Every structure is written in structure tokens, then in C-alpha cells.
């Protein structure tokens, strides 16, 4: 990871957890890789207490495994993890889509179109990292438009493994093209405020993503 200076915020362990979470999701910290508390203390210029608290948060999210004798390590992402997480995420996003179609402002609808255009641009350039970043912004916009804080907390809890899988799997060109087409339909339903259709599309989108990820995972093993 790129070294940065000290973090000067009140919830220091939460900031540390977010830095590590992103590193794990983006593959900068590989599955099985040991995480050195000492190295983190030196990198962020902090004591061991906030580092340990941050690792506890990531352990609760299933991203880090804590071992009393061997320290912390990034957990492996298994087929069972995906099969457990994606249907739950699909159901939650379906509900978010239903609420978003009903509650979205005109500004949010306009923002969705802008993001979709950027998503297509990233796809045309073959920029996977940029594509995934815009993809996350789209799903976050839907969640924001849903305007349900409790649902947002649930989705944040479940989404870490889903986001991690998106970055780690090498999806086929065919699936990538299908995903872009699915996002066009999602945009159309969002703009037309079609709650039932948007809900159905988001659930279908996640199910297709799971199927593609499992195929990619099987090929890698």
C-alpha cells in the first residue's frame, strides 16, 4: 500500500479499518497475507490500540482472521462466502431499488444518467478498476435515493464480500458486456420510477454476477 501520513480524526480505528478494508477489497492485500500490527503502527504513526480495534472491525466483517499466536491475516474468499452473501445482497438491493424508484429526486435521476455514461466510457476503454469504481457509485446512489438508514447499514455490512469478489474475479468479456447492458436497463427503470421493475432488475443483476463469479472462481482453481 502507498504510505501516507498520520490520520488525525476522532474515530481513528474506524479510519484505519477503512484504509485496510479498501486495500483488501482492491486486492492490495492478498488472501492469506499476514497483516503486521507493527508495520501499520509505523505507517500510520499510531499506537497498537487503534490498529487492534480496526482489525477487530474487519474480523467481524469476515475480511480478516485473528489468531492469538499468529496475529492477523486476510481471509480467503470461498465459494460458500459468495453463495451466502450474494442472495442476501440481491434481496437488500432489490428493496433499495424499490424504495429509490419511489423516493429519488430529479437531481438523483440526472446524476444516475451521468454515472451510466461514465460507466460505459470506462467499459469502452477497458478500464476495469475505473468501471468498478463507477459501478459502486451507481449502487451507492440507488441506496442514497432509497432514503432508509437502517437498510443502508445492512447493505454496508453485507457488501464487503460482494465488493471484494467483484475486484478479484477476472470476468469474461461476454459477462462484462452483459453487465453494461443490465445497467442500461437499471437506468431506464430508475428514470421511469418503475419500482417493481427496478427491484427485479437489481436482484437479477446480482444473481447473474454471482453465476459469473463462481465460473471464474472454478476456472482459477
Kinemage of the C-alpha trace (Angstrom):
@kinemage 1
@onewidth
@group {chain A} dominant
@subgroup {mainchain}
@vectorlist {calphas} color= white
{ca unk a 1} P 0.000 0.000 0.000
{ca unk a 2} L 1.068 3.586 -0.594
{ca unk a 3} L 2.453 5.086 2.609
{ca unk a 4} L 0.561 8.054 3.999
{ca unk a 5} L 0.984 10.288 6.996
{ca unk a 6} L -0.755 10.182 10.348
{ca unk a 7} L -4.557 10.155 10.422
{ca unk a 8} L -5.867 12.908 12.664
{ca unk a 9} L -9.510 12.149 13.262
{ca unk a 10} L -11.602 11.347 16.308
{ca unk a 11} L -12.588 7.763 15.336
{ca unk a 12} L -9.059 6.736 14.470
{ca unk a 13} L -9.697 2.982 14.463
{ca unk a 14} L -12.578 3.435 12.007
{ca unk a 15} L -10.337 5.345 9.610
{ca unk a 16} L -7.695 2.646 9.872
{ca unk a 17} L -10.328 -0.024 9.251
{ca unk a 18} L -11.493 1.802 6.111
{ca unk a 19} L -7.937 2.013 4.728
{ca unk a 20} L -7.378 -1.692 5.331
{ca unk a 21} L -10.852 -2.589 4.033
{ca unk a 22} L -10.160 -0.849 0.734
{ca unk a 23} L -6.748 -2.493 0.453
{ca unk a 24} L -8.324 -5.931 0.924
{ca unk a 25} L -11.253 -5.285 -1.426
{ca unk a 26} L -8.966 -3.937 -4.159
{ca unk a 27} L -6.544 -6.837 -3.781
{ca unk a 28} L -3.646 -4.740 -2.490
{ca unk a 29} L -3.621 -7.096 0.492
{ca unk a 30} L -3.905 -10.625 -0.892
{ca unk a 31} L -5.945 -13.507 0.583
{ca unk a 32} L -3.851 -15.254 3.227
{ca unk a 33} L -1.431 -12.325 3.560
{ca unk a 34} L -0.261 -11.588 7.091
{ca unk a 35} L -1.019 -8.135 8.481
{ca unk a 36} L 1.720 -6.719 10.676
{ca unk a 37} L 0.488 -4.587 13.564
{ca unk a 38} L 3.953 -3.111 13.929
{ca unk a 39} L 4.126 -2.117 10.258
{ca unk a 40} L 0.686 -0.468 10.459
{ca unk a 41} L 1.692 1.455 13.591
{ca unk a 42} L 4.773 2.760 11.782
{ca unk a 43} L 2.936 3.555 8.541
{ca unk a 44} L 0.109 5.499 10.160
{ca unk a 45} L 2.084 6.823 13.139
{ca unk a 46} L -0.347 5.402 15.699
{ca unk a 47} L -0.234 3.134 18.730
{ca unk a 48} L -1.254 -0.519 18.697
{ca unk a 49} L -4.652 0.147 20.320
{ca unk a 50} L -6.424 1.709 17.296
{ca unk a 51} L -4.762 -0.832 14.997
{ca unk a 52} L -6.129 -3.721 17.035
{ca unk a 53} L -9.580 -2.121 17.184
{ca unk a 54} L -9.530 -1.708 13.395
{ca unk a 55} L -8.591 -5.368 12.931
{ca unk a 56} L -11.463 -6.395 15.201
{ca unk a 57} L -13.884 -4.499 12.942
{ca unk a 58} L -12.519 -6.242 9.854
{ca unk a 59} L -12.657 -9.585 11.617
{ca unk a 60} L -16.359 -9.053 12.334
{ca unk a 61} L -16.860 -8.304 8.615
{ca unk a 62} L -15.112 -11.532 7.633
{ca unk a 63} L -12.206 -9.787 5.905
{ca unk a 64} L -9.544 -10.596 8.499
{ca unk a 65} L -8.856 -13.681 10.585
{ca unk a 66} L -7.390 -13.090 14.038
{ca unk a 67} L -5.158 -15.703 15.621
{ca unk a 68} L -3.818 -15.223 19.125
{ca unk a 69} L -0.441 -16.741 18.311
{ca unk a 70} L -0.009 -15.829 14.642
{ca unk a 71} L -1.588 -12.371 14.510
{ca unk a 72} L -3.928 -11.216 11.748
{ca unk a 73} L -4.231 -12.398 8.154
{ca unk a 74} L -6.544 -11.603 5.233
{ca unk a 75} L -9.227 -14.272 4.959
{ca unk a 76} L -9.601 -16.420 1.856
{ca unk a 77} L -12.690 -15.728 -0.245
{ca unk a 78} L -14.501 -19.045 -0.676
{ca unk a 79} L -17.290 -20.262 -2.923
{ca unk a 80} L -19.504 -20.617 0.146
{ca unk a 81} L -18.861 -16.959 1.050
{ca unk a 82} L -20.217 -15.882 -2.323
{ca unk a 83} L -23.156 -18.279 -2.276
{ca unk a 84} L -24.125 -16.974 1.166
{ca unk a 85} L -23.559 -13.249 0.557
{ca unk a 86} L -24.933 -12.633 -2.929
{ca unk a 87} L -28.550 -13.765 -2.426
{ca unk a 88} L -28.762 -11.640 0.729
{ca unk a 89} L -27.224 -8.689 -1.075
{ca unk a 90} L -29.576 -9.217 -4.008
{ca unk a 91} L -32.635 -9.121 -1.759
{ca unk a 92} L -31.420 -5.984 0.012
{ca unk a 93} L -30.560 -4.190 -3.232
{ca unk a 94} L -33.940 -5.180 -4.666
{ca unk a 95} L -35.604 -3.436 -1.730
{ca unk a 96} L -33.290 -0.434 -2.132
{ca unk a 97} L -34.267 -0.223 -5.803
{ca unk a 98} L -37.963 -0.321 -4.994
{ca unk a 99} L -37.603 2.492 -2.467
{ca unk a 100} L -35.259 4.501 -4.697
{ca unk a 101} L -37.680 4.452 -7.623
{ca unk a 102} L -40.310 5.964 -5.351
{ca unk a 103} L -38.143 8.446 -3.465
{ca unk a 104} L -35.459 9.610 -5.923
{ca unk a 105} L -35.173 13.325 -6.578
{ca unk a 106} L -34.820 14.797 -10.056
{ca unk a 107} L -31.195 15.616 -9.222
{ca unk a 108} L -30.502 11.980 -8.324
{ca unk a 109} L -32.125 10.809 -11.536
{ca unk a 110} L -29.905 13.168 -13.525
{ca unk a 111} L -26.858 12.004 -11.592
{ca unk a 112} L -27.687 8.388 -12.430
{ca unk a 113} L -27.564 9.141 -16.159
{ca unk a 114} L -24.202 10.884 -15.800
{ca unk a 115} L -22.788 7.894 -13.919
{ca unk a 116} L -24.126 5.477 -16.523
{ca unk a 117} L -22.381 7.451 -19.284
{ca unk a 118} L -19.139 7.295 -17.308
{ca unk a 119} L -19.620 3.568 -16.743
{ca unk a 120} L -19.947 2.976 -20.482
{ca unk a 121} L -16.866 5.136 -21.103
{ca unk a 122} L -14.827 3.022 -18.688
{ca unk a 123} L -16.085 -0.131 -20.371
{ca unk a 124} L -15.144 1.175 -23.817
{ca unk a 125} L -11.631 1.975 -22.551
{ca unk a 126} L -11.295 -1.437 -20.949
{ca unk a 127} L -10.619 0.221 -17.596
{ca unk a 128} L -11.837 -2.384 -15.092
{ca unk a 129} L -10.779 -0.505 -11.982
{ca unk a 130} L -12.479 2.676 -13.197
{ca unk a 131} L -15.546 0.657 -14.166
{ca unk a 132} L -15.849 -0.920 -10.724
{ca unk a 133} L -15.431 2.477 -9.065
{ca unk a 134} L -18.284 3.986 -11.095
{ca unk a 135} L -20.330 0.827 -10.541
{ca unk a 136} L -20.018 1.311 -6.792
{ca unk a 137} L -21.104 4.945 -7.157
{ca unk a 138} L -24.223 3.832 -9.047
{ca unk a 139} L -25.230 1.324 -6.391
{ca unk a 140} L -24.489 3.886 -3.676
{ca unk a 141} L -26.692 6.421 -5.449
{ca unk a 142} L -29.557 3.928 -5.502
{ca unk a 143} L -29.059 3.306 -1.796
{ca unk a 144} L -28.955 7.039 -1.051
{ca unk a 145} L -32.111 7.604 -3.096
{ca unk a 146} L -33.846 4.825 -1.139
{ca unk a 147} L -33.516 7.083 1.905
{ca unk a 148} L -33.591 4.314 4.511
{ca unk a 149} L -30.776 4.484 7.072
{ca unk a 150} L -31.430 1.034 8.522
{ca unk a 151} L -31.314 -0.589 5.086
{ca unk a 152} L -28.111 1.321 4.325
{ca unk a 153} L -26.433 -0.116 7.427
{ca unk a 154} L -27.467 -3.650 6.486
{ca unk a 155} L -26.146 -3.290 2.955
{ca unk a 156} L -22.823 -1.875 4.153
{ca unk a 157} L -22.387 -4.924 6.383
{ca unk a 158} L -23.082 -7.434 3.614
{ca unk a 159} L -21.444 -5.588 0.729
{ca unk a 160} L -17.795 -6.011 1.724
{ca unk a 161} L -17.527 -9.594 0.463
{ca unk a 162} L -19.533 -8.752 -2.661
{ca unk a 163} L -17.277 -5.788 -3.473
{ca unk a 164} L -14.203 -7.891 -2.814
{ca unk a 165} L -15.378 -10.596 -5.208
{ca unk a 166} L -16.027 -8.054 -7.973
{ca unk a 167} L -12.424 -6.899 -7.861
{ca unk a 168} L -10.779 -10.293 -7.524
{ca unk a 169} L -12.608 -12.277 -10.195
{ca unk a 170} L -11.446 -11.988 -13.806
{ca unk a 171} L -14.823 -11.751 -15.548
{ca unk a 172} L -15.167 -12.743 -19.192
{ca unk a 173} L -15.657 -10.092 -21.902
{ca unk a 174} L -19.113 -11.573 -22.531
{ca unk a 175} L -20.228 -11.116 -18.923
{ca unk a 176} L -18.808 -7.606 -18.830
{ca unk a 177} L -20.860 -6.644 -21.888
{ca unk a 178} L -23.970 -8.194 -20.334
{ca unk a 179} L -23.404 -6.230 -17.123
{ca unk a 180} L -23.229 -2.944 -19.053
{ca unk a 181} L -26.491 -3.802 -20.834
{ca unk a 182} L -28.102 -4.638 -17.488
{ca unk a 183} L -27.045 -1.247 -16.159
{ca unk a 184} L -28.757 0.432 -19.110
{ca unk a 185} L -31.995 -1.287 -18.098
{ca unk a 186} L -31.461 -0.298 -14.476
{ca unk a 187} L -31.050 3.329 -15.559
{ca unk a 188} L -34.234 3.159 -17.635
{ca unk a 189} L -36.261 1.768 -14.727
{ca unk a 190} L -34.769 4.347 -12.359
{ca unk a 191} L -35.629 7.241 -14.672
{ca unk a 192} L -39.162 5.948 -15.219
{ca unk a 193} L -39.563 5.356 -11.465
{ca unk a 194} L -40.678 1.810 -12.101
{ca unk a 195} L -40.312 0.382 -8.585
{ca unk a 196} L -41.204 -3.258 -9.271
{ca unk a 197} L -39.077 -3.413 -12.423
{ca unk a 198} L -36.032 -1.778 -10.823
{ca unk a 199} L -36.295 -4.140 -7.865
{ca unk a 200} L -36.437 -7.143 -10.185
{ca unk a 201} L -33.553 -5.901 -12.355
{ca unk a 202} L -31.228 -5.329 -9.408
{ca unk a 203} L -31.905 -8.777 -7.976
{ca unk a 204} L -31.356 -10.356 -11.404
{ca unk a 205} L -28.160 -8.309 -11.853
{ca unk a 206} L -26.682 -9.678 -8.620
{ca unk a 207} L -27.730 -13.251 -9.467
{ca unk a 208} L -26.000 -13.017 -12.854
{ca unk a 209} L -22.923 -11.577 -11.176
{ca unk a 210} L -22.801 -14.479 -8.732
{ca unk a 211} L -23.079 -17.058 -11.519
{ca unk a 212} L -20.233 -15.397 -13.436
{ca unk a 213} L -18.032 -15.129 -10.349
{ca unk a 214} L -18.483 -18.793 -9.496
{ca unk a 215} L -17.491 -19.757 -13.046
{ca unk a 216} L -14.410 -17.525 -12.814
{ca unk a 217} L -13.529 -18.975 -9.410
{ca unk a 218} L -13.824 -22.551 -10.709
{ca unk a 219} L -11.518 -21.750 -13.635
{ca unk a 220} L -8.901 -20.269 -11.311
{ca unk a 221} L -8.892 -23.444 -9.226
